[in-house]
Each structure stands twice: as C-alpha cells, then as structure tokens.
Amino acid sequence: MHVTTGRTRQIIAPFTGEPLAELPLAGAEDVREAYRRARAAQEEWAARPVQERVKPFLRLHDVILDRREEILDLLQDETGKARSHAFEEVLDVAGCVLYYARRAPGLLAPQGRKGVFPIATRVSELRRPKGVVALISPWNYPLSLGVTDAVPALLAGNAVVHKPDTQTTLSTRWAVDLLVELGMPRDLWQVVPGEPDEIGEALLDGADYVAFTGSTRSGRKIAEEAAKRLVGCSLELGGKNPMLVLDDADLDLAVQGAIRACFANAGQLCLSIERLYVHTSLFEAFADRFARQVRNMKLAPGRDWSVQMGSLTHRHQLETVTRHVNDAVARGATVLAGGKARPDLGPLFYEPTVLTGVTDDMELCRDETFGPVVSLYPFASDDEAVELANDTAYGLNASIWTSDTSRGRALAARIKAGTVNINEGYGAAYASYDAPMGGMKASGLGRRHGTEGLLRYTESQTVASQASWLRIEPPFDLAQETWADVLTTTLKVMKWLRVK
C-alpha cells in the first residue's frame, strides 16, 4: 500500500545487528484508506463462488514449497531463527492453506437444519462473511501466524487489513505479493506496518472482526476495545507451558523431545515448554542427559541446516531472558546448562539454558520468558504432576511423555490447556489442522484451525420458510385455547415419534 506519513523504521538483521531494510510506516489515515480499498474489494470477492475463491490458495501450496529457499532466507534475515525452524513455517503455511482451500466449499455451503414442524418448516443455516477483518500478527512466526490466519478469513469472503510486527513485515509482503501473482485481487489483503500508538485506534475502529496473536497484556486491551463496539475477536496469547515425563517414559525419546519443545525458535514460541516436570525415579538421569545434550547443541547464524538454534529476534527479548536467569541464580537456582549471552556469535544470541531449584519468589517461575530457558522440577505421582501443570494463570499447551498412551490421554483430560501433546512437544496437535488450536484461561479466546478457524470469520444466518398448509398462528379462526390444546397434543406425539 502507499504510505503518506513519510516516517520510516530501520529493520535490523538479528544475526548481525546490521540494517536489513528501511520500512515506511503507516499512519491513521493510511489505515482508513486501507479499509476503504479493502471494503471495495471485499464486495466483489464475496460475490464470487467459493469454488473460485479457493483457486489462488490451492496454487499457493505447491508454489511456496517450490520457492522455499527464497522465503527461508527472508525469514532468517528478519527473525534470526535457525533454518530448520524457518522451514517449519513453510510447511505450516502449505499444510494449513491446503486444508482450508479444500474444506472451505463444504464449510461455507448452506446447511439444512430441523424446523419447528417437520416437512412444513424448512430451515437453512447460511454463512455470511464478517466484512473486513483486522489481523494483528507477531514477529516470532510471521509467515505461520500471519498467512494461516488471513487465508481462512479470505476464503470466507472477507477482506483483511493486516498489521504485522514491523520487524517481520517483509515476509508478510512477500506472501501477499505471491498470492496476487496466483490470482488474489491486490486490494483484498492490505498490509499496514506501523506503531500501535499511531494506528491501533484506526485499525480497531474499522474492523468487523479482530484476530490477534501476541501477549496476554495486549490481548486484554484489544478484547476491551472490541467489546465496546460489539465486534468479535479471537486471541491467542501467552503460555507458561508444562511438560510431564512420567515414570514409564522412554528417557532418550523424552530428552530428544524436550530439546525441540523447549528450544525451537530459541524458545520464542507461544507453545514452547518452559516448565519441565520429571518423575522422581527418572529425575537425575533425565537431568543429566538433557543438560549434556543442551550443552552440545549447535548455535550459529546463517543458512546451515545443521544449526540447532539461532538467535533471539529483539533486544528486549535478550534483556528479558538475561533478567529472568540472573534473578533466578541470585535467588538460589542452579544452572545445569547455558546461562549466558553469546555475543561472539551475534548480538542477540543466548545459550539454551536449563535450571533447577526454581522457586515461587523468582520472576522466572511464573512469568513467560519467551526465550531458550526451561526449569526442571521433580514430581512423585500423577496427581501431583497434574496439579503442578495446572498451577499457572496460562493454559495454552502441554506435553506428556509415557509409554502408555491411554494413561497419557487420561492425564491430558485433566490438564487445563487448549492443546495437549502425548510423546510430542507441540507439533502433533498444532499441525493437525482439522482440530482446533487455542488457549484456556489467560492464554486466550477462540480457536484457529479446524472448523472454528474458518467459521469465526463468518456470521451465521438462519432462513426459515413455513408451508401455507400449516401455519404458526391458529388456522380458520380457531380459538386460541383450542389451538393451544392441538399444539400440546402435537408436541407430545412428535416427542413419542422422535421427530424433534
């Protein structure tokens, strides 16, 4: 979009600290113009049959995989993540977009519903687009959390005005340009990078629905503003996610799973494990193997696929990680691995870190770190493990490791989290696009993925037609009392015949 403010922001490459791009910043009037353009495009878009709307997105699946090297380079330049973790985003977009492109026609088709009187009352449920969706996406997974939220909104017949994090706007623009090449109307997806204080009010004022991924603090403010206008919103917020290693777990598999669950994207993942509970019978062995492997992890900048962890993305994340670890150590926690920044590798590198002895008086214990730090704790029974897992304000993701899947599922049902993975850290639930994904408690409202992930962007409309031969009001000037007796008998018969 054309930006009129004249203001810019220099984007810095996390790997090096060097300038990456100079990005024009939108102002409030730019956002209002984006809404004007989006609304005009949305009317024509919504009038298209859904079978036409899905075509660019079906093409996207193959094209983004074919052009993966291009977007992987850009994602690494913007975020500093390891190449394998950037590739997770490419896989996520390809898989999620294909799921919705295939499912949208069925999900949006009129659905027959039972009427008040069989045969005489014909009822259909229709799905109408909200209009223009405001999408606010974060910097940690810019492709995944931007594209996979925008696409179902677009498929449902909406337009999108999208505020990505300024740091990762380039990858968002790349995805939009690619979809335009594949046949999506240019004005349908508007990208408005800018400062929240400058454009936040205009962004929310113009929205017919708000989809937000980010911190719990920001999510509360967005929910409050949306409520003032009676506009719906979905919010995926923070997490302080637990992993439980039960006494019958395969130790080697659990250690390998914990490496990925705790340190994917340098821990800058809302689903990342920050609290790791291990049964007392395995605790010492697990802690020893886990810490040894963490100390041997390969950290580096660049394109090498063998790198296991990359850089943090923002200076403030490095400061938070450093503060949490230093505070914990000062109050008596023990560092088993890591525990310090690595400026020799790059300005925002921090070692993957494992701590024990973390207690409630430490900032690290309950606050989300959002970095490569995990605390180990022992537990003695399944009941204690569940109690510890639920002892948090958050409820986004959890992980259970056991050789008995039935036992794991039984425990999962007792954990207050939107997703629970058994013998996996986060990917099994997240990548199962037919199932909803989101948070309980302070981890958010609503769900992405599954049926709800698309239908949240629609309004349901009920259309009912009544046959002339059976009216709701008394027929033939029948007395109201007599009609009440007839209806009473009719309803009892319908119940007996199980037709209602």
C-alpha positions in Angstrom: 0.0 0.0 0.0 1.0 3.6 -0.5 2.1 5.3 2.8 1.7 9.0 3.3 3.4 9.7 6.6 7.0 10.0 5.4 8.1 8.1 8.6 10.2 5.0 8.3 11.7 2.4 10.6 15.1 0.7 10.0 14.8 -3.1 10.3 17.9 -4.7 11.8 19.1 -8.2 11.0 19.2 -10.2 14.3 22.2 -12.3 13.2 24.5 -9.3 12.6 22.9 -6.2 14.0 23.3 -4.6 10.6 20.5 -2.7 8.8 18.3 -5.0 6.7 15.7 -2.6 5.2 14.1 0.8 5.6 10.4 0.3 6.1 7.7 3.0 5.5 5.3 3.3 8.4 1.6 3.8 8.0 -0.4 6.4 9.9 -4.0 6.5 11.0 -5.2 8.0 7.6 -3.3 5.3 5.8 -5.2 2.7 7.8 -8.5 4.3 7.0 -7.6 4.3 3.3 -6.6 0.6 3.5 -10.1 -0.1 4.9 -11.7 1.8 2.1 -9.8 -0.2 -0.5 -10.4 -3.4 1.3 -14.2 -2.9 1.6 -14.5 -2.1 -2.1 -12.5 -5.3 -3.0 -14.5 -7.4 -0.5 -17.8 -6.8 -2.1 -16.7 -8.2 -5.4 -14.7 -11.0 -3.7 -17.7 -12.2 -1.6 -19.9 -12.3 -4.7 -17.6 -14.9 -6.2 -18.5 -18.5 -5.7 -16.3 -20.1 -3.1 -15.0 -22.6 -5.7 -13.5 -19.6 -7.4 -12.1 -18.0 -4.3 -10.1 -21.1 -3.4 -8.1 -21.3 -6.6 -5.2 -19.0 -5.7 -4.8 -20.8 -2.4 -4.7 -24.2 -3.9 -1.9 -23.0 -6.1 -0.1 -21.5 -3.1 0.6 -24.9 -1.6 2.9 -26.0 -4.4 4.4 -22.6 -5.2 5.5 -21.8 -1.7 7.2 -25.2 -1.4 8.9 -24.7 -4.8 10.1 -21.2 -3.7 11.1 -22.3 -0.2 14.7 -21.2 -0.4 13.6 -17.6 -1.2 11.3 -17.3 1.8 13.6 -19.2 4.1 16.4 -16.7 3.5 14.0 -13.8 4.2 12.6 -15.4 7.4 16.1 -15.9 8.8 17.1 -12.4 7.9 14.1 -11.0 9.7 14.0 -13.2 12.8 17.4 -14.8 13.3 15.9 -18.3 13.6 17.6 -21.5 12.6 16.8 -22.6 9.0 15.0 -25.8 10.2 12.7 -23.7 12.3 12.0 -21.3 9.4 11.2 -24.4 7.3 8.5 -25.3 9.9 6.8 -22.1 8.9 6.8 -23.0 5.2 5.4 -26.5 6.0 2.8 -24.9 8.2 1.6 -22.5 5.6 1.5 -25.1 2.9 -0.4 -27.6 5.0 -2.9 -25.2 6.6 -3.7 -23.4 3.4 -4.3 -26.6 1.6 -6.6 -27.8 4.4 -8.8 -24.7 4.2 -8.8 -24.4 0.5 -10.2 -28.0 0.3 -12.6 -27.6 3.1 -14.0 -24.1 2.6 -16.6 -25.0 0.0 -18.2 -27.6 2.4 -17.9 -25.4 5.5 -19.5 -22.4 3.8 -22.3 -24.3 2.0 -25.8 -23.9 3.3 -26.6 -26.4 6.0 -30.1 -27.8 6.4 -31.5 -27.7 10.0 -34.5 -29.2 11.6 -37.6 -26.9 11.5 -40.2 -26.5 14.2 -42.6 -28.6 12.2 -41.3 -31.5 10.1 -41.9 -31.0 6.4 -43.9 -27.8 7.0 -40.9 -25.8 8.2 -37.8 -25.7 6.0 -34.7 -24.2 7.7 -31.2 -23.4 6.3 -28.2 -22.0 8.1 -26.1 -19.7 5.8 -22.6 -18.4 6.4 -22.0 -14.7 5.6 -18.6 -13.0 5.7 -18.0 -10.6 8.5 -16.7 -7.9 6.1 -13.2 -6.7 6.8 -11.0 -8.5 9.4 -8.3 -6.7 11.3 -5.4 -9.1 11.7 -2.6 -8.4 14.1 0.3 -10.9 14.0 3.6 -11.2 15.9 7.2 -11.4 14.9 8.2 -14.8 16.1 6.4 -16.8 13.4 5.5 -14.1 10.9 4.6 -16.4 8.0 2.7 -19.0 10.0 0.8 -16.7 12.3 0.0 -14.1 9.6 -0.8 -16.2 6.5 -2.6 -19.0 8.2 -4.9 -16.6 10.0 -5.5 -14.4 6.9 -6.3 -17.2 4.5 -9.4 -18.7 6.2 -10.7 -15.1 6.6 -10.2 -14.5 2.8 -11.7 -17.8 1.9 -14.8 -17.0 3.9 -15.3 -14.0 1.7 -13.7 -11.3 3.8 -11.0 -8.7 3.1 -8.1 -8.3 5.6 -6.3 -5.3 6.9 -3.2 -6.7 8.4 -0.8 -5.1 10.9 2.3 -7.4 11.1 5.0 -6.7 13.5 7.2 -4.1 11.9 10.3 -6.3 12.2 8.8 -9.0 10.1 6.8 -7.0 7.5 8.9 -8.1 4.6 7.9 -11.8 4.8 4.2 -10.7 5.0 4.6 -8.6 1.9 6.3 -11.5 0.2 3.3 -13.8 0.9 0.8 -11.2 -0.3 2.7 -10.5 -3.5 2.9 -14.2 -4.2 -0.9 -14.6 -3.7 -1.5 -11.7 -6.1 0.6 -13.4 -8.7 -1.5 -16.5 -8.2 -4.8 -14.6 -8.8 -5.9 -13.0 -5.5 -7.1 -9.4 -6.0 -4.5 -6.9 -5.0 -6.6 -4.7 -2.6 -8.1 -7.7 -0.8 -5.2 -8.1 1.7 -3.9 -4.7 2.9 -0.7 -4.6 4.9 -0.3 -1.6 7.3 3.0 -1.7 9.3 3.1 1.0 11.9 3.4 1.9 15.6 0.5 0.7 17.8 0.1 4.1 19.3 -0.2 5.7 15.8 -2.5 3.2 14.1 -4.1 1.0 16.7 -7.2 3.0 17.2 -7.9 3.3 13.5 -7.2 -0.4 13.0 -9.7 -1.4 15.6 -12.3 1.2 14.6 -12.5 -0.1 11.1 -12.7 -3.8 11.8 -15.7 -6.1 11.6 -13.7 -8.7 13.5 -10.3 -8.8 15.1 -7.8 -11.7 15.1 -4.8 -11.2 17.4 -1.8 -13.3 18.3 0.5 -11.8 21.0 0.9 -11.1 24.6 -1.8 -11.5 27.2 -1.5 -7.9 28.3 -2.1 -6.6 24.7 -4.8 -9.2 24.2 -6.8 -7.9 27.2 -6.7 -4.3 25.7 -7.8 -5.5 22.3 -10.7 -7.5 23.8 -11.8 -4.5 25.7 -11.8 -2.2 22.7 -13.6 -4.8 20.5 -16.3 -5.3 23.2 -17.0 -1.5 23.2 -18.0 -1.9 19.5 -19.7 -5.3 19.9 -17.1 -6.7 17.5 -16.0 -10.3 17.8 -12.4 -11.2 18.4 -10.1 -14.2 18.7 -7.0 -14.0 20.8 -4.1 -16.4 21.0 -2.0 -15.2 23.9 0.9 -16.2 26.2 1.8 -19.5 27.8 4.0 -21.0 30.5 3.7 -24.5 29.2 4.4 -27.7 31.1 5.9 -31.0 30.0 5.4 -34.1 32.1 7.8 -37.0 31.9 6.1 -39.9 33.6 7.9 -42.8 35.3 7.3 -45.2 32.3 8.6 -42.7 29.7 11.3 -43.7 27.2 14.1 -41.5 28.6 16.0 -41.0 25.3 12.9 -40.1 23.4 11.8 -37.7 26.1 15.1 -35.9 26.1 15.1 -35.5 22.4 11.5 -34.3 22.5 12.4 -31.8 25.2 15.2 -30.3 23.1 12.8 -29.4 20.4 9.9 -28.5 22.6 12.0 -26.1 24.7 14.4 -24.6 22.2 12.6 -24.4 18.8 13.0 -20.9 17.5 15.2 -20.1 20.6 12.1 -20.7 22.8 10.3 -17.8 21.1 7.2 -19.9 20.6 3.9 -19.5 22.4 3.7 -23.3 22.6 7.2 -23.7 23.9 7.9 -25.7 27.1 9.2 -23.6 30.0 8.3 -25.9 32.9 9.6 -29.5 32.7 8.3 -31.9 35.4 10.1 -35.3 35.7 9.1 -38.2 37.9 11.5 -38.6 40.8 12.6 -42.1 39.7 13.9 -40.6 36.4 14.8 -37.1 37.5 18.6 -37.4 38.0 19.1 -39.5 34.8 16.9 -37.2 32.8 18.5 -34.0 34.1 22.0 -35.4 33.3 21.2 -36.5 29.8 19.2 -33.4 29.0 21.7 -30.9 30.3 24.5 -32.8 28.4 22.7 -32.6 25.1 21.7 -29.0 25.6 25.4 -28.0 26.3 26.3 -29.7 23.0 23.6 -28.0 20.8 24.9 -26.2 17.8 24.3 -22.5 17.9 25.2 -20.3 14.9 23.9 -17.7 12.5 23.5 -18.4 8.8 21.9 -20.9 6.4 23.4 -24.1 7.7 20.7 -26.7 8.1 22.7 -28.5 10.9 22.3 -25.5 13.2 20.0 -26.5 16.1 19.2 -23.0 17.5 19.5 -19.5 16.1 19.3 -16.0 17.6 16.7 -14.1 19.5 14.9 -11.6 17.4 14.7 -8.4 19.6 17.0 -6.7 22.0 14.1 -6.6 24.6 13.8 -10.4 24.4 17.5 -10.8 25.2 17.1 -8.4 28.1 14.1 -10.4 29.5 15.9 -13.7 29.2 19.0 -12.3 30.9 17.0 -10.8 33.7 15.0 -13.9 34.4 18.1 -16.2 34.5 20.2 -13.8 36.6 17.3 -13.2 39.1 16.8 -17.0 39.5 20.5 -17.7 40.0 20.8 -14.8 42.5 18.0 -16.3 44.5 19.5 -19.8 44.6 18.6 -21.6 41.3 21.3 -23.9 39.8 22.3 -23.7 36.1 22.7 -27.1 34.6 23.4 -25.8 31.0 23.8 -22.4 29.4 23.0 -19.4 31.4 24.7 -16.6 29.4 24.6 -14.5 26.3 26.9 -15.3 23.4 27.9 -12.0 21.7 30.7 -13.9 20.0 28.1 -15.5 17.8 25.9 -12.4 17.2 24.4 -9.5 19.2 21.2 -11.4 20.3 22.4 -14.9 20.9 21.7 -16.6 24.3 22.7 -20.1 25.2 19.9 -22.7 25.6 19.6 -22.8 29.4 18.4 -25.4 31.9 17.8 -24.6 35.6 16.8 -26.5 38.7 15.8 -25.1 42.1 13.5 -22.5 40.6 11.0 -21.3 43.3 8.0 -19.1 43.5 9.9 -16.0 44.6 11.8 -16.0 41.2 10.5 -14.0 38.3 11.2 -17.0 36.0 8.9 -19.3 37.9 5.5 -17.9 36.7 6.2 -15.2 34.1 6.5 -16.2 30.5 10.2 -15.8 29.5 9.7 -16.4 25.7 13.3 -17.5 25.3 15.6 -20.5 25.4 15.1 -21.2 29.2 13.5 -24.2 30.9 13.2 -25.1 34.6 13.3 -28.7 35.8 11.1 -29.9 38.7 10.6 -33.4 40.2 7.2 -34.9 41.0 6.2 -38.1 42.8 2.7 -39.0 41.4 0.4 -38.4 38.5 -1.9 -36.4 40.7 0.9 -34.1 41.8 2.0 -33.8 38.1 -1.4 -32.6 37.1 -1.6 -30.2 40.0 1.7 -28.7 39.1 0.9 -28.5 35.4 -2.3 -26.6 36.2 -0.7 -24.2 38.7 -0.4 -21.3 36.3 -2.5 -18.5 35.0 -2.0 -19.7 31.5 -3.4 -22.7 29.6 -2.1 -22.9 26.0 -0.1 -26.1 25.5 1.1 -29.1 27.5 3.2 -32.2 26.7 3.1 -35.7 28.3 5.7 -38.4 27.8 4.8 -42.0 28.6 4.9 -45.5 27.1 1.2 -45.9 28.0 -0.8 -43.7 25.6 -4.1 -44.5 27.4 -2.6 -43.3 30.7 -1.3 -40.2 28.9 -4.7 -39.4 27.4 -6.4 -39.8 30.8 -4.0 -37.3 32.3 -4.4 -35.0 29.3 -8.1 -34.7 30.0 -7.2 -33.3 33.5 -4.9 -30.6 32.2 -6.3 -27.2 31.6 -4.7 -26.3 28.3 -6.1 -25.9 24.8 -3.8 -28.5 23.3 -2.0 -31.4 25.0 0.5 -33.5 23.1 1.5 -37.0 24.1 5.0 -38.1 23.2 5.5 -34.8 21.3 6.1 -31.3 22.4 3.7 -29.2 20.3 3.7 -30.3 16.6 1.3 -33.2 16.8 -1.6 -31.1 17.9 -0.7 -27.8 16.1 -0.2 -29.4 12.7 -3.4 -31.4 12.9 -5.4 -28.7 11.1 -8.7 -30.5 11.4 -8.6 -29.9 15.2 -9.0 -26.5 16.9 -6.0 -24.8 18.5 -6.1 -22.1 21.1 -5.8 -21.3 24.8 -7.7 -21.6 28.1 -7.5 -19.1 31.0 -5.2 -16.2 30.3 -3.9 -17.9 27.1 -6.8 -16.5 25.0 -10.2 -16.7 23.4 -11.4 -18.6 20.4 -9.5 -21.0 18.2 -7.5 -21.2 15.0 -7.6 -24.4 12.9 -10.5 -26.8 12.5 -14.0 -25.7 11.6 -13.9 -22.8 14.0 -10.8 -21.5 12.5 -12.8 -20.5 9.4 -16.3 -20.1 10.7 -15.1 -17.5 13.3 -14.8 -15.1 10.3 -18.5 -15.5 9.4 -21.9 -14.6 10.7 -24.5 -17.4 10.8 -27.9 -16.5 9.3 -31.0 -18.7 9.7 -33.5 -18.7 6.9 -36.8 -20.4 7.6 -39.8 -20.9 5.3 -43.2 -22.1 6.5 -45.6 -24.0 4.4 -49.0 -22.4 3.8 -50.9 -25.5 4.8 -49.5 -25.5 8.4 -49.3 -22.0 10.0 -47.9 -21.0 13.3 -51.0 -19.0 14.2 -54.4 -20.6 14.7 -56.0 -21.6 11.4 -59.5 -20.9 10.2 -60.3 -18.5 13.1 -59.8 -21.4 15.6 -59.9 -20.2 19.1 -56.6 -19.7 20.8 -57.4 -22.1 23.6 -58.4 -24.8 21.2 -55.2 -24.2 19.1 -53.1 -24.5 22.3 -54.7 -27.9 23.0 -53.9 -29.0 19.4 -50.3 -27.9 19.7 -49.9 -29.5 23.1 -51.1 -32.9 21.7 -49.0 -32.5 18.6 -45.8 -31.8 20.5 -46.3 -34.9 22.7 -46.9 -37.0 19.6 -43.8 -35.6 18.0 -41.7 -36.5 21.0 -43.1 -40.0 21.0 -42.4 -40.4 17.3 -38.8 -38.9 17.9 -39.3 -36.4 15.1 -38.0 -33.5 17.1 
